[in-house]
């Protein structure tokens, strides 16, 4: 079975050149694919996700792959996700995966809907002002006001339909802002955690060097 992941990408080549750990992970994955996965016609499966945050340029190098039939891989992931010890990690991963692509789509769609709704509100307000003016003129001139009053009642019905849409729009905007704030906090937490990890790793290596 053809593995899925970044094992054969240009990025993976750079990763292997810069990280001995990830090179060994990749070599292991290639060996397991050749010796076990392919001979079993995908009935064996292997899931690998490895990262190395010990590089000097503050980058986190990663390599990942899925080997085996989709049903086997999916069953393995489902087993991990149902394990109580793994659930916090998968919940965090799900939040991290729900990042700017989804937020950008939601933001763009919300802006389009808001522009359409504001246009409808502006037209409704303008036409209501025109009807009020016409009603005032008809009252002063003692003309028939039935048409004006009927039109104003219709505009009131339109306004009653627009108000819930505006209220829902504001609620969605607040929810979007909250999600964006959560994303920023999660990103900052990840960056701080990675920076702390790199700092202590480097400090530990320097201490080990001094001891030697």
Z-matrix of the N, CA and C atoms (Angstrom, degrees):
N
C 1 1.461
C 2 1.519 1 109.47
N 3 1.329 2 116.13 1 137.57
C 4 1.455 3 120.57 2 179.31
C 5 1.524 4 109.38 3 -71.94
N 6 1.356 5 118.38 4 126.70
C 7 1.453 6 119.54 5 -178.55
C 8 1.525 7 111.21 6 -71.59
N 9 1.333 8 115.20 7 149.58
C 10 1.456 9 121.28 8 174.49
C 11 1.518 10 108.58 9 -106.91
N 12 1.329 11 115.76 10 137.66
C 13 1.458 12 119.63 11 -178.42
C 14 1.515 13 109.72 12 144.14
N 15 1.321 14 115.54 13 -159.03
C 16 1.456 15 119.87 14 -176.68
C 17 1.519 16 112.98 15 -113.69
N 18 1.338 17 116.86 16 24.90
C 19 1.463 18 119.79 17 -176.39
C 20 1.521 19 112.02 18 -62.14
N 21 1.328 20 117.60 19 -34.69
C 22 1.467 21 120.50 20 -173.70
C 23 1.529 22 112.81 21 -107.31
N 24 1.320 23 117.62 22 13.90
C 25 1.456 24 120.37 23 -178.41
C 26 1.522 25 110.96 24 -85.08
N 27 1.334 26 115.26 25 167.46
C 28 1.460 27 120.10 26 176.48
C 29 1.529 28 110.56 27 -63.95
N 30 1.330 29 115.14 28 -35.19
C 31 1.462 30 119.59 29 177.50
C 32 1.526 31 110.83 30 -62.49
N 33 1.329 32 115.60 31 -39.60
C 34 1.466 33 119.33 32 -179.98
C 35 1.522 34 111.04 33 -64.74
N 36 1.320 35 117.11 34 -36.23
C 37 1.460 36 120.32 35 177.33
C 38 1.523 37 110.64 36 -61.72
N 39 1.314 38 116.64 37 -44.26
C 40 1.466 39 120.39 38 177.29
C 41 1.520 40 110.95 39 -63.54
N 42 1.337 41 115.66 40 -40.89
C 43 1.461 42 120.00 41 179.55
C 44 1.525 43 110.63 42 -60.02
N 45 1.331 44 116.06 43 -44.70
C 46 1.470 45 119.45 44 -178.87
C 47 1.520 46 111.85 45 -65.63
N 48 1.329 47 116.68 46 -33.15
C 49 1.462 48 119.36 47 179.63
C 50 1.525 49 112.08 48 -72.29
N 51 1.310 50 117.19 49 -27.64
C 52 1.458 51 120.42 50 -173.81
C 53 1.528 52 113.29 51 -100.80
N 54 1.310 53 118.03 52 -16.25
C 55 1.459 54 120.25 53 -176.51
C 56 1.526 55 109.70 54 -132.23
N 57 1.315 56 116.21 55 114.10
C 58 1.459 57 121.02 56 176.75
C 59 1.528 58 110.63 57 -65.01
N 60 1.330 59 115.29 58 -36.35
C 61 1.466 60 119.85 59 179.29
C 62 1.529 61 110.74 60 -60.92
N 63 1.341 62 116.89 61 -49.73
C 64 1.456 63 120.05 62 -177.72
C 65 1.527 64 111.26 63 -70.94
N 66 1.329 65 117.58 64 -28.28
C 67 1.467 66 119.72 65 174.79
C 68 1.516 67 110.08 66 -63.62
N 69 1.327 68 115.97 67 -42.78
C 70 1.472 69 119.04 68 179.37
C 71 1.530 70 110.92 69 -67.52
N 72 1.340 71 116.68 70 -37.06
C 73 1.470 72 120.02 71 176.13
C 74 1.522 73 109.99 72 -61.39
N 75 1.335 74 116.61 73 -45.05
C 76 1.460 75 120.92 74 -179.61
C 77 1.520 76 111.06 75 -64.28
N 78 1.325 77 117.03 76 -43.78
C 79 1.465 78 120.26 77 177.96
C 80 1.529 79 110.87 78 -60.25
N 81 1.334 80 115.86 79 -40.59
C 82 1.460 81 120.02 80 178.10
C 83 1.529 82 110.78 81 -62.76
N 84 1.349 83 115.80 82 -44.72
C 85 1.462 84 119.75 83 -179.54
C 86 1.525 85 111.09 84 -62.13
N 87 1.339 86 117.17 85 -43.00
C 88 1.458 87 120.48 86 179.78
C 89 1.532 88 110.90 87 -64.79
N 90 1.320 89 116.11 88 -39.38
C 91 1.470 90 119.90 89 178.03
C 92 1.531 91 111.23 90 -63.47
N 93 1.352 92 116.53 91 -46.53
C 94 1.464 93 120.40 92 -179.36
C 95 1.527 94 110.52 93 -63.73
N 96 1.319 95 117.07 94 -37.29
C 97 1.467 96 119.07 95 179.11
C 98 1.519 97 110.81 96 -63.62
N 99 1.339 98 115.97 97 -45.43
C 100 1.465 99 120.15 98 -176.90
C 101 1.525 100 112.01 99 -70.05
N 102 1.325 101 116.35 100 -41.29
C 103 1.463 102 120.42 101 -172.33
C 104 1.529 103 113.84 102 -86.77
N 105 1.327 104 117.86 103 -27.93
C 106 1.456 105 119.44 104 -171.47
C 107 1.537 106 114.39 105 -127.49
N 108 1.327 107 117.15 106 -45.47
C 109 1.457 108 119.34 107 -173.57
C 110 1.521 109 111.14 108 -69.85
N 111 1.350 110 116.05 109 -53.05
C 112 1.468 111 119.76 110 -177.83
C 113 1.529 112 112.95 111 -63.78
N 114 1.353 113 119.59 112 -43.49
C 115 1.473 114 118.44 113 178.37
C 116 1.532 115 113.64 114 -62.41
N 117 1.335 116 117.35 115 -25.42
C 118 1.466 117 119.88 116 -179.33
C 119 1.517 118 111.86 117 -88.60
N 120 1.346 119 117.34 118 3.81
C 121 1.467 120 122.33 119 -178.62
C 122 1.523 121 110.86 120 56.38
N 123 1.325 122 115.50 121 37.78
C 124 1.458 123 120.10 122 175.73
C 125 1.505 124 115.78 123 82.54
N 126 1.340 125 117.99 124 2.69
C 127 1.461 126 119.47 125 179.71
C 128 1.524 127 111.64 126 -75.64
N 129 1.322 128 116.88 127 -16.67
C 130 1.464 129 120.83 128 168.20
C 131 1.525 130 107.70 129 -98.21
N 132 1.318 131 115.84 130 151.00
C 133 1.462 132 119.36 131 -177.90
C 134 1.523 133 110.44 132 -134.59
N 135 1.307 134 114.20 133 154.96
C 136 1.467 135 120.92 134 179.75
C 137 1.519 136 108.09 135 -146.22
N 138 1.327 137 115.91 136 131.67
C 139 1.461 138 122.83 137 178.35
C 140 1.517 139 107.92 138 -121.46
N 141 1.323 140 116.65 139 123.16
C 142 1.462 141 121.00 140 -177.91
C 143 1.523 142 109.10 141 -130.83
N 144 1.310 143 116.02 142 132.55
C 145 1.460 144 122.65 143 169.52
C 146 1.513 145 106.93 144 -141.86
N 147 1.334 146 116.18 145 114.59
C 148 1.459 147 120.86 146 -175.78
C 149 1.518 148 109.63 147 -129.38
N 150 1.324 149 116.47 148 144.49
C 151 1.459 150 121.61 149 179.01
C 152 1.510 151 110.77 150 -136.12
N 153 1.324 152 115.49 151 151.64
C 154 1.462 153 122.02 152 179.31
C 155 1.525 154 107.88 153 -134.12
N 156 1.337 155 116.42 154 110.34
C 157 1.463 156 121.61 155 -179.15
C 158 1.521 157 111.62 156 -105.97
N 159 1.329 158 117.06 157 22.44
C 160 1.465 159 120.13 158 -176.47
C 161 1.522 160 112.61 159 -99.10
N 162 1.342 161 117.69 160 9.70
C 163 1.462 162 119.39 161 -178.97
C 164 1.523 163 110.32 162 -72.90
N 165 1.328 164 116.06 163 158.74
C 166 1.466 165 121.30 164 -174.60
C 167 1.521 166 113.68 165 -77.72
N 168 1.331 167 118.76 166 -17.86
C 169 1.460 168 120.99 167 -175.95
C 170 1.529 169 112.44 168 -98.41
N 171 1.336 170 117.21 169 19.79
C 172 1.468 171 122.72 170 175.86
C 173 1.519 172 113.30 171 64.43
N 174 1.322 173 118.56 172 18.78
C 175 1.455 174 121.13 173 175.52
C 176 1.525 175 109.97 174 -93.97
N 177 1.321 176 114.84 175 150.79
C 178 1.465 177 120.57 176 174.07
C 179 1.521 178 107.16 177 -106.01
N 180 1.321 179 115.91 178 113.94
C 181 1.459 180 121.09 179 179.46
C 182 1.523 181 108.73 180 -89.03
N 183 1.322 182 115.86 181 140.56
C 184 1.458 183 119.85 182 -176.53
C 185 1.520 184 110.58 183 -137.71
N 186 1.302 185 114.68 184 150.90
C 187 1.452 186 121.41 185 169.75
C 188 1.515 187 108.00 186 -142.35
N 189 1.327 188 116.19 187 143.28
C 190 1.459 189 120.04 188 -179.62
C 191 1.520 190 109.72 189 -151.03
N 192 1.307 191 115.23 190 153.51
C 193 1.458 192 119.75 191 177.35
C 194 1.518 193 109.69 192 -159.61
N 195 1.318 194 114.82 193 154.40
C 196 1.455 195 123.41 194 173.30
C 197 1.519 196 107.19 195 -123.83
N 198 1.313 197 117.69 196 128.74
C 199 1.454 198 122.06 197 -179.88
C 200 1.516 199 109.44 198 -126.98
N 201 1.329 200 115.46 199 140.61
C 202 1.454 201 121.13 200 -179.97
C 203 1.513 202 111.16 201 112.69
N 204 1.317 203 115.75 202 176.17
C 205 1.457 204 119.99 203 178.38
C 206 1.522 205 110.38 204 -66.36
N 207 1.334 206 114.38 205 151.24
C 208 1.458 207 119.01 206 -178.06
C 209 1.517 208 111.53 207 -57.23
N 210 1.317 209 117.07 208 -39.64
C 211 1.458 210 119.19 209 -177.41
C 212 1.520 211 110.60 210 -65.56
N 213 1.346 212 117.20 211 -36.16
C 214 1.459 213 120.35 212 178.56
C 215 1.532 214 110.93 213 -69.40
N 216 1.340 215 115.47 214 -44.63
C 217 1.462 216 119.75 215 179.51
C 218 1.523 217 110.51 216 -63.60
N 219 1.328 218 116.40 217 -44.22
C 220 1.468 219 120.46 218 -179.47
C 221 1.521 220 111.16 219 -63.77
N 222 1.323 221 117.08 220 -38.92
C 223 1.464 222 120.29 221 178.14
C 224 1.527 223 110.58 222 -63.85
N 225 1.333 224 116.18 223 -39.35
C 226 1.466 225 119.65 224 177.41
C 227 1.517 226 111.90 225 -64.33
N 228 1.336 227 116.58 226 -44.16
C 229 1.460 228 119.73 227 178.29
C 230 1.527 229 111.34 228 -64.61
N 231 1.340 230 116.29 229 -40.18
C 232 1.462 231 119.82 230 179.23
C 233 1.518 232 111.09 231 -63.09
N 234 1.323 233 116.49 232 -38.07
C 235 1.456 234 120.47 233 178.36
C 236 1.527 235 111.06 234 -64.40
N 237 1.331 236 116.16 235 -41.35
C 238 1.462 237 120.22 236 178.31
C 239 1.530 238 111.01 237 -66.44
N 240 1.336 239 116.55 238 -41.90
C 241 1.460 240 120.16 239 -177.37
C 242 1.523 241 112.22 240 -68.04
N 243 1.328 242 117.19 241 -28.43
C 244 1.462 243 120.45 242 179.98
C 245 1.523 244 112.40 243 -82.68
N 246 1.329 245 117.35 244 -12.14
C 247 1.458 246 121.48 245 178.83
C 248 1.529 247 108.81 246 -76.14
N 249 1.316 248 117.20 247 127.87
C 250 1.468 249 121.35 248 -176.43
C 251 1.527 250 111.63 249 -60.35
N 252 1.324 251 117.30 250 -33.17
C 253 1.463 252 119.65 251 -179.52
C 254 1.526 253 112.15 252 -68.83
N 255 1.336 254 117.25 253 -26.85
C 256 1.459 255 121.38 254 -178.39
C 257 1.516 256 113.01 255 -91.46
N 258 1.323 257 117.98 256 -18.04
C 259 1.464 258 120.65 257 -172.13
C 260 1.530 259 114.03 258 -60.36
N 261 1.338 260 120.82 259 -40.21
C 262 1.480 261 118.50 260 177.24
C 263 1.531 262 112.28 261 -60.07
N 264 1.324 263 116.97 262 -40.10
C 265 1.464 264 119.73 263 179.37
C 266 1.522 265 111.41 264 -65.60
N 267 1.333 266 117.62 265 -40.64
C 268 1.460 267 120.26 266 179.79
C 269 1.528 268 111.25 267 -70.52
N 270 1.334 269 117.85 268 -35.25
C 271 1.470 270 119.37 269 176.22
C 272 1.523 271 110.69 270 -63.64
N 273 1.342 272 116.28 271 -43.52
C 274 1.458 273 119.75 272 177.63
C 275 1.525 274 111.05 273 -64.06
N 276 1.336 275 116.41 274 -41.74
C 277 1.470 276 120.07 275 178.75
C 278 1.517 277 111.10 276 -62.62
N 279 1.330 278 117.25 277 -38.66
C 280 1.464 279 120.50 278 179.35
C 281 1.521 280 110.47 279 -64.08
N 282 1.348 281 116.73 280 -41.31
C 283 1.465 282 119.42 281 177.85
C 284 1.516 283 110.80 282 -66.55
N 285 1.335 284 116.66 283 -39.42
C 286 1.461 285 119.58 284 179.95
C 287 1.521 286 111.19 285 -67.37
N 288 1.334 287 116.77 286 -34.24
C 289 1.463 288 120.20 287 179.99
C 290 1.522 289 112.04 288 -72.89
N 291 1.329 290 116.67 289 -22.54
C 292 1.468 291 120.98 290 -178.98
C 293 1.526 292 109.42 291 -88.05
N 294 1.342 293 114.40 292 54.46
C 295 1.453 294 118.99 293 -169.84
C 296 1.511 295 111.80 294 -95.84
N 297 1.331 296 115.59 295 -140.85
C 298 1.451 297 120.68 296 -165.09
C 299 1.511 298 114.44 297 -66.91
N 300 1.319 299 119.90 298 -26.01
C 301 1.466 300 118.15 299 177.54
C 302 1.523 301 110.10 300 -59.23
N 303 1.325 302 115.44 301 -49.93
C 304 1.455 303 119.83 302 179.66
C 305 1.523 304 110.91 303 -68.01
N 306 1.331 305 116.52 304 -41.46
C 307 1.461 306 119.63 305 -179.87
C 308 1.521 307 111.25 306 -64.59
N 309 1.319 308 117.22 307 -39.25
C 310 1.462 309 120.30 308 178.13
C 311 1.520 310 111.15 309 -63.83
N 312 1.327 311 116.91 310 -42.05
C 313 1.466 312 120.46 311 178.28
C 314 1.528 313 110.61 312 -62.45
N 315 1.321 314 115.89 313 -45.40
C 316 1.462 315 119.71 314 179.54
C 317 1.524 316 111.11 315 -63.46
N 318 1.345 317 116.16 316 -41.47
C 319 1.461 318 119.98 317 -179.43
C 320 1.528 319 111.09 318 -64.12
N 321 1.322 320 116.75 319 -44.19
C 322 1.468 321 120.37 320 -179.88
C 323 1.517 322 111.70 321 -64.39
N 324 1.339 323 116.39 322 -45.02
C 325 1.461 324 120.16 323 179.39
C 326 1.527 325 110.86 324 -63.49
N 327 1.327 326 116.35 325 -39.79
C 328 1.461 327 120.07 326 179.88
C 329 1.527 328 111.04 327 -65.61
N 330 1.321 329 116.75 328 -38.16
C 331 1.463 330 119.79 329 178.04
C 332 1.522 331 111.56 330 -65.57
N 333 1.342 332 117.08 331 -41.19
C 334 1.470 333 119.86 332 178.09
C 335 1.525 334 111.07 333 -62.77
N 336 1.315 335 116.26 334 -46.07
C 337 1.464 336 119.68 335 179.45
C 338 1.521 337 111.54 336 -63.95
N 339 1.333 338 116.62 337 -37.97
C 340 1.464 339 120.12 338 -179.78
C 341 1.529 340 111.02 339 -66.35
N 342 1.346 341 117.23 340 -40.31
C 343 1.465 342 119.70 341 177.82
C 344 1.522 343 111.06 342 -62.62
N 345 1.345 344 116.53 343 -43.89
C 346 1.467 345 119.10 344 178.75
C 347 1.519 346 111.40 345 -63.01
N 348 1.330 347 116.31 346 -41.67
C 349 1.462 348 119.84 347 -178.70
C 350 1.522 349 110.91 348 -67.98
N 351 1.333 350 118.21 349 -41.28
C 352 1.458 351 121.02 350 177.89
C 353 1.526 352 111.08 351 -63.24
N 354 1.331 353 116.29 352 -37.52
C 355 1.466 354 119.62 353 176.80
C 356 1.525 355 110.64 354 -62.82
N 357 1.329 356 116.08 355 -44.67
C 358 1.468 357 119.80 356 179.03
C 359 1.523 358 110.95 357 -63.47
N 360 1.339 359 117.83 358 -40.76
C 361 1.466 360 120.99 359 179.22
C 362 1.527 361 110.77 360 -65.45
N 363 1.339 362 116.54 361 -40.86
C 364 1.466 363 119.88 362 179.39
C 365 1.530 364 111.11 363 -63.31
N 366 1.332 365 117.15 364 -43.77
C 367 1.469 366 120.40 365 179.02
C 368 1.521 367 110.61 366 -64.12
N 369 1.332 368 115.42 367 -43.01
C 370 1.473 369 119.93 368 179.44
C 371 1.526 370 110.69 369 -61.69
N 372 1.331 371 116.74 370 -43.88
C 373 1.467 372 120.88 371 -179.90
C 374 1.526 373 111.31 372 -64.54
N 375 1.350 374 115.32 373 -44.84
C 376 1.472 375 119.14 374 -179.56
C 377 1.535 376 111.32 375 -62.28
N 378 1.338 377 116.12 376 -46.27
C 379 1.457 378 118.96 377 -177.94
C 380 1.534 379 111.28 378 -67.69
N 381 1.344 380 116.93 379 -33.29
C 382 1.464 381 120.04 380 175.84
C 383 1.524 382 110.38 381 -63.84
N 384 1.335 383 116.57 382 -41.09
C 385 1.468 384 119.92 383 177.68
C 386 1.528 385 111.01 384 -63.09
N 387 1.345 386 116.21 385 -39.73
C 388 1.466 387 119.81 386 177.68
C 389 1.526 388 110.56 387 -63.14
N 390 1.334 389 116.72 388 -43.71
C 391 1.467 390 120.39 389 -179.49
C 392 1.523 391 111.78 390 -64.96
N 393 1.331 392 116.71 391 -39.41
C 394 1.468 393 119.72 392 177.38
C 395 1.523 394 110.34 393 -62.50
N 396 1.337 395 115.68 394 -41.93
C 397 1.475 396 119.57 395 177.63
C 398 1.530 397 111.02 396 -62.03
N 399 1.330 398 116.10 397 -45.28
C 400 1.466 399 120.13 398 179.37
C 401 1.522 400 110.78 399 -63.09
N 402 1.347 401 116.91 400 -39.94
C 403 1.467 402 120.46 401 178.82
C 404 1.521 403 110.35 402 -63.39
N 405 1.317 404 116.99 403 -41.84
C 406 1.471 405 120.84 404 178.91
C 407 1.530 406 111.23 405 -62.16
N 408 1.334 407 116.03 406 -43.93
C 409 1.471 408 120.21 407 179.12
C 410 1.526 409 110.61 408 -62.94
N 411 1.340 410 116.06 409 -43.51
C 412 1.469 411 119.31 410 -179.20
C 413 1.517 412 111.63 411 -64.89
N 414 1.338 413 116.90 412 -36.24
C 415 1.467 414 118.90 413 178.31
C 416 1.531 415 110.48 414 -67.32
N 417 1.311 416 115.78 415 -42.67
C 418 1.469 417 119.86 416 -179.62
C 419 1.526 418 110.84 417 -64.68
N 420 1.335 419 116.37 418 -39.89
C 421 1.471 420 120.69 419 -177.61
C 422 1.522 421 112.69 420 -89.34
N 423 1.339 422 115.73 421 4.28
C 424 1.466 423 121.51 422 178.89
C 425 1.537 424 111.57 423 58.92
N 426 1.342 425 115.37 424 37.61
C 427 1.462 426 120.04 425 176.94
C 428 1.527 427 109.17 426 -92.58
N 429 1.310 428 115.89 427 174.02
C 430 1.470 429 120.57 428 178.38
C 431 1.531 430 109.96 429 -68.10
N 432 1.322 431 114.98 430 130.81
C 433 1.481 432 120.09 431 -178.66
C 434 1.524 433 111.75 432 -108.24
N 435 1.322 434 117.74 433 2.92
C 436 1.467 435 120.52 434 -175.89
C 437 1.524 436 111.62 435 -59.75
N 438 1.333 437 116.21 436 -45.21
C 439 1.468 438 119.96 437 -178.87
C 440 1.524 439 110.62 438 -63.13
N 441 1.341 440 116.86 439 -42.67
C 442 1.465 441 120.42 440 -179.52
C 443 1.522 442 111.36 441 -63.81
N 444 1.332 443 116.21 442 -44.17
C 445 1.471 444 119.46 443 -179.02
C 446 1.527 445 110.49 444 -66.05
N 447 1.326 446 116.86 445 -41.35
C 448 1.475 447 120.16 446 178.22
C 449 1.526 448 110.88 447 -61.35
N 450 1.330 449 116.02 448 -43.06
C 451 1.467 450 120.03 449 179.60
C 452 1.525 451 111.24 450 -64.78
N 453 1.333 452 116.58 451 -39.22
C 454 1.471 453 119.93 452 177.71
C 455 1.527 454 111.17 453 -64.84
N 456 1.331 455 116.81 454 -37.89
C 457 1.469 456 119.73 455 177.25
C 458 1.531 457 110.67 456 -64.27
N 459 1.331 458 116.14 457 -39.51
C 460 1.464 459 119.57 458 176.78
C 461 1.530 460 111.09 459 -63.73
N 462 1.337 461 116.92 460 -40.64
C 463 1.459 462 119.56 461 177.75
C 464 1.527 463 111.52 462 -66.01
N 465 1.343 464 115.81 463 -31.92
C 466 1.470 465 119.06 464 176.29
C 467 1.527 466 110.68 465 -65.09
N 468 1.347 467 115.99 466 -39.51
C 469 1.472 468 119.84 467 176.84
C 470 1.533 469 110.45 468 -63.11
N 471 1.338 470 116.00 469 -42.46
C 472 1.468 471 120.00 470 177.78
C 473 1.525 472 110.61 471 -61.22
N 474 1.342 473 116.01 472 -43.46
C 475 1.466 474 120.18 473 179.54
C 476 1.527 475 111.30 474 -62.70
N 477 1.336 476 116.36 475 -38.39
C 478 1.467 477 119.77 476 178.26
C 479 1.525 478 111.63 477 -64.53
N 480 1.331 479 116.75 478 -29.56
C 481 1.468 480 120.05 479 176.48
C 482 1.524 481 111.84 480 -79.65
N 483 1.325 482 117.30 481 -31.63
C 484 1.465 483 120.93 482 -178.79
C 485 1.531 484 112.03 483 -75.11
N 486 1.329 485 116.39 484 -33.81
C 487 1.465 486 118.97 485 -176.22
C 488 1.534 487 112.97 486 -61.43
N 489 1.347 488 120.00 487 -47.89
C 490 1.474 489 118.17 488 177.42
C 491 1.528 490 112.87 489 -60.28
N 492 1.338 491 117.09 490 -35.54
C 493 1.459 492 119.77 491 177.21
C 494 1.531 493 110.76 492 -62.94
N 495 1.331 494 116.21 493 -42.95
C 496 1.467 495 120.31 494 178.66
C 497 1.525 496 111.07 495 -64.81
N 498 1.326 497 116.25 496 -40.92
C 499 1.466 498 120.03 497 178.72
C 500 1.524 499 111.13 498 -63.72
N 501 1.337 500 117.28 499 -43.23
C 502 1.462 501 120.86 500 177.44
C 503 1.522 502 110.93 501 -64.57
N 504 1.336 503 115.97 502 -37.78
C 505 1.463 504 120.35 503 178.65
C 506 1.531 505 110.89 504 -61.75
N 507 1.320 506 116.66 505 -44.69
C 508 1.460 507 120.38 506 179.00
C 509 1.519 508 111.31 507 -64.20
N 510 1.334 509 116.44 508 -37.30
C 511 1.453 510 120.29 509 178.23
C 512 1.531 511 110.88 510 -65.29
N 513 1.332 512 116.85 511 -40.96
C 514 1.460 513 120.52 512 177.94
C 515 1.523 514 111.45 513 -66.87
N 516 1.321 515 117.51 514 -37.18
C 517 1.464 516 120.46 515 177.80
C 518 1.528 517 110.58 516 -64.11
N 519 1.338 518 117.39 517 -41.40
C 520 1.466 519 119.80 518 177.35
C 521 1.521 520 110.88 519 -63.99
N 522 1.342 521 116.26 520 -40.64
C 523 1.453 522 119.77 521 179.71
C 524 1.530 523 110.95 522 -65.45
N 525 1.345 524 116.38 523 -39.93
C 526 1.457 525 120.51 524 177.92
C 527 1.526 526 110.97 525 -63.71
N 528 1.334 527 116.70 526 -44.03
C 529 1.469 528 119.48 527 178.49
C 530 1.523 529 111.07 528 -61.92
N 531 1.323 530 116.79 529 -38.78
C 532 1.468 531 119.99 530 178.01
C 533 1.526 532 110.94 531 -65.19
N 534 1.335 533 116.89 532 -42.09
C 535 1.468 534 120.16 533 178.48
C 536 1.522 535 111.12 534 -64.71
N 537 1.339 536 116.55 535 -39.33
C 538 1.465 537 119.99 536 177.76
C 539 1.530 538 111.03 537 -64.84
N 540 1.336 539 116.07 538 -39.55
C 541 1.466 540 119.36 539 177.50
C 542 1.524 541 110.88 540 -65.20
N 543 1.339 542 117.13 541 -40.92
C 544 1.465 543 120.55 542 176.59
C 545 1.516 544 111.02 543 -61.26
N 546 1.340 545 116.19 544 -41.81
C 547 1.458 546 119.78 545 179.75
C 548 1.521 547 110.67 546 -62.95
N 549 1.345 548 116.80 547 -43.94
C 550 1.462 549 119.36 548 179.61
C 551 1.518 550 110.89 549 -62.96
N 552 1.347 551 116.24 550 -41.68
C 553 1.468 552 118.86 551 178.63
C 554 1.525 553 110.97 552 -63.53
N 555 1.336 554 116.77 553 -43.04
C 556 1.464 555 119.76 554 179.39
C 557 1.521 556 111.10 555 -63.34
N 558 1.357 557 116.13 556 -40.23
C 559 1.458 558 119.02 557 179.60
C 560 1.521 559 110.74 558 -65.29
N 561 1.342 560 115.90 559 -43.39
C 562 1.472 561 119.12 560 178.74
C 563 1.517 562 110.36 561 -63.92
N 564 1.343 563 116.78 562 -41.40
C 565 1.467 564 119.47 563 178.61
C 566 1.524 565 110.84 564 -61.28
N 567 1.362 566 116.18 565 -41.19
C 568 1.464 567 118.56 566 178.73
C 569 1.519 568 110.86 567 -64.50
N 570 1.341 569 116.33 568 -43.72
C 571 1.461 570 119.65 569 -178.39
C 572 1.524 571 111.08 570 -65.17
N 573 1.338 572 116.34 571 -40.57
C 574 1.464 573 119.54 572 178.06
C 575 1.518 574 110.64 573 -65.13
N 576 1.337 575 116.07 574 -44.31
C 577 1.467 576 119.39 575 179.15
C 578 1.517 577 111.41 576 -61.76
N 579 1.332 578 117.29 577 -42.54
C 580 1.461 579 120.36 578 178.54
C 581 1.520 580 111.21 579 -65.06
N 582 1.351 581 116.22 580 -41.37
C 583 1.462 582 119.51 581 179.10
C 584 1.526 583 110.75 582 -63.86
N 585 1.343 584 116.50 583 -43.06
C 586 1.464 585 119.38 584 177.88
C 587 1.519 586 111.44 585 -62.90
N 588 1.352 587 115.26 586 -40.68
C 589 1.458 588 118.77 587 179.31
C 590 1.517 589 111.09 588 -62.89
N 591 1.357 590 116.33 589 -44.33
C 592 1.462 591 119.24 590 179.53
C 593 1.522 592 111.62 591 -64.90
N 594 1.352 593 115.31 592 -39.34
C 595 1.465 594 118.83 593 -179.46
C 596 1.522 595 111.43 594 -62.74
N 597 1.334 596 116.07 595 -49.72
C 598 1.454 597 119.13 596 -177.51
C 599 1.525 598 111.62 597 -69.14
N 600 1.346 599 116.76 598 -33.03
C 601 1.460 600 119.08 599 176.50
C 602 1.517 601 110.26 600 -64.42
N 603 1.345 602 115.58 601 -45.31
C 604 1.465 603 119.53 602 178.94
C 605 1.522 604 110.66 603 -65.31
N 606 1.345 605 116.71 604 -41.11
C 607 1.462 606 120.62 605 178.71
C 608 1.520 607 110.93 606 -62.27
N 609 1.340 608 115.74 607 -41.49
C 610 1.467 609 119.66 608 179.74
C 611 1.520 610 111.18 609 -64.69
N 612 1.366 611 115.69 610 -42.34
C 613 1.466 612 118.41 611 178.61
C 614 1.528 613 111.73 612 -63.25
N 615 1.361 614 116.57 613 -38.61
C 616 1.460 615 119.71 614 178.92
C 617 1.514 616 110.82 615 -66.92
N 618 1.347 617 116.23 616 -38.95
C 619 1.455 618 119.90 617 177.36
C 620 1.516 619 111.83 618 -63.91
N 621 1.350 620 115.12 619 -41.14
C 622 1.456 621 118.62 620 178.24
C 623 1.512 622 110.56 621 -64.47
N 624 1.349 623 116.38 622 -37.43
C 625 1.453 624 119.73 623 177.55
C 626 1.522 625 112.41 624 -64.87
N 627 1.349 626 115.70 625 -40.20
C 628 1.464 627 119.59 626 178.43
C 629 1.520 628 110.92 627 -65.64
N 630 1.360 629 116.60 628 -39.32
C 631 1.465 630 119.37 629 179.38
C 632 1.518 631 111.57 630 -63.17
N 633 1.361 632 115.03 631 -37.61
C 634 1.456 633 116.92 632 178.90
C 635 1.536 634 111.77 633 -68.32
